[in-house]
Amino acid sequence: MRTAKRVVGMRETQRAIERGRAKKVFVALDVDAQIREAIVALAREKNVPVEYVENARELGRVCGIEVRSSCAAIVEEQKG
């Protein structure tokens, strides 16, 4: 995940899904249920696959950041 083009955090992940850029979404299981459910529902609505990660600390680590992350997404490169 560190080498893939990605966005990290709820707002950035939500924007990527809404704009059709997200190819896959990762959601931490230990975050607030409302946040988790909102991102998962949006991803499913847009037919984006969702993968669950054990905890937010691990998700942050694999994304290459030093803090917890509730969610992240692998995104397409922006055109032009």
N, C-alpha and C positions, 0 to 999 in steps of 0.2 A: 504494500500500500504506500510505502514511503516514496517510491519512484513513480507512481501513477499520478496523473493530474487529478487533484482532489479538492474538495472543500470540507471544512471542519466546523462544527457547531450547528445549532438548530437553525438560526436565521439563514446562514449560507446554504445549508442542505435544503431547506424549504424553498429558497429561491431557485436552486439548481433543478429541483423536481418540477416546480411550476413552469420554468422556462424550457423544459424538455431537454436539459443538458445532463441530468443524472443517468448514469448507466447502471449503477448499483448503489444501494443505500445500506449503511451499517448503523445499527442502533444498539446502545448499551442497555442491558437488562436491568441494571440497578438504578436507573434514573426515574424521575417522577412519571407515574403511569400516564398522566395527561399528555406530557411531552412525547413519550414513546408512542402512544396511540395516535396522536395527531400526525406525526411523521409517517408512521406505518400506513395510516388510512390514506394520506396524500400519495404516498408511493404506490400503493395498490391501485388507487384511482387512475394513476398515470402509467400503470403497468411496468413499474420499476421493481426489480427484484430486491428483497430485503434480506439481510443476514444479521442475525443477532450476535452480539459480543457479550461475554460474561460480565464485564464491568467497564465503567467509564474511564477508569485509570488505564486499563489495558488498551482501550480504543485510542485514547490520547497518545499513548506510547507508540502504537503501531503507525499512527499518523505523523509521528516525529515531533510531537509537542510535549512540553513538560507538565501540562495540566490535564485534568479530566475533560472528556468530551462526550456529550450525550449522544451525538450522532455525527456521521460523516458520509460523504458520497464520492464515488469515482465519477468524474465528469468527462464529457467530450471536450476536445479542444474547441475554443471559440473560433469561428470562421471570420476571416477578414477583418 
